[in-house]
């Protein structure tokens, strides 16, 4: 009987492992990959998914990460455009016109994201993907609110019509990649707060409960669509434990511990920008170490992993980066620096970028990444994905009807976009754009979404509500946004 019981237990263990093969999972306060510890030392490259790089350039981007043991990259899964004009960037994931959102599954939309996933897969880099921006860059929350008749920034979290529109977009995105193990995690929002950076003000009624309730609803919704991938908030991780200290007083409705306690949130995300958050330069290094310790302690209490998924300081300070990476390493926790740069491609430098040819990269970033890799975390370049081919078509769109949770097909013309300048992370090569969707992924739009090929010669131009701006100088008000 004991033999049979042991065999049954072994079979159950093997079955569980097979079901999660290739996907990053959690075990207590740790991440795992294929049953082994997976410690994240990664980066952010929002621009990888916002500009249509050539296949060669995408390969360069992700292989440069991989060869330096950067195992995870966070990149945007949003680009909401809302009026006729010329798009300042190449990619349009969702177009809004007269209150009607249209999800672009074509070659400058999710068809291009297929190429991003394919390049990351080949390099062995996992992706973390947030679905909307709190800030006005690339459209963001305010586009939803303005297009659907809201008044305040935080209507995004409470208005049922707006919430349904967000769910519709998420459904198309998530179901397309539900069986793609290159995705490590979905994130609800990039740095969601009660307040944004655009023209819309906050209502005055938004608080920690508002954001926590929204995160609870949306994370559960994503889990109902996709059981393979982790879900995180994408929050800055402000604490709500000491009203006398701004960053620990639950500013703008953010409560790290309350968010981490949500059952359908798998791990805690937090950021660190002392120079933008009013921390004195002389105190930045030690402040960062304490910030890390406090969040790791919260993760231990909740029994979940935590990731310092964005961090940076201006001017770039090697002593701070070393101290912070040493603390995270000592804690056997996880981190992703903001942001990655490839010198040969002249990728965007917002003042926080650390380029692959920089001395700081070789002496601090690559060295720290190698230490983390020794703990565990090397990704396999062998694909075990169930997917096989990408969506074809020049520029097909799936329109979301925000009056209900189902999506319906629509025909829409190709988005006309401007060629990015070098400052906007353009490639200095003359190679062709990844207009074709031959990524080798079997990524299909959601079952209730059909796509149609756009008639040639048609045109659809769009521009964002707000041209991306540089970091905010407002004390403790975080940079106004990654672009």
ABEGO torsion letter per residue (X at the ends): XAAAAAAAAAAAAAAAAAAABGBBBBBEABBBBGGBBBBBBBBBBAAAAABBBBAAAAAAAAAAAAAAGBABBBBBABBBBABBEBBABABBABBBBGGBBBBBABAABAAAAAAAAAAAAAAGBBBBBBABBABABGGEAAAAAAAAGBABAAAAAABAAAAAAAAAAAAAAAAAAAABAABABBBABBGBBABBABABBBAGABBAAAAAAAAAAAAAAAAAABAABBBBAGBAGBBBABAABAAAAGBGGBBAAAAAABAABABBBBBBBAAAAGBBAAAAAAAAAAAAAAAAAAAAAAGBBBBBABBBBOBBBAAAAAAAAAAAAAAGBBBBBOBBBBAAAGBBBAGABBBAABAAAAAAAAAAAAAAAAAEGBBBABBABABABBBBEABBBBBBBAABABBBBBBBBBBBBBBBBAAAGBBABABBBBABABAGBBBBBBAABBBBBBBBGBBBBBBBABBBBBBBABBGAEBAEGX
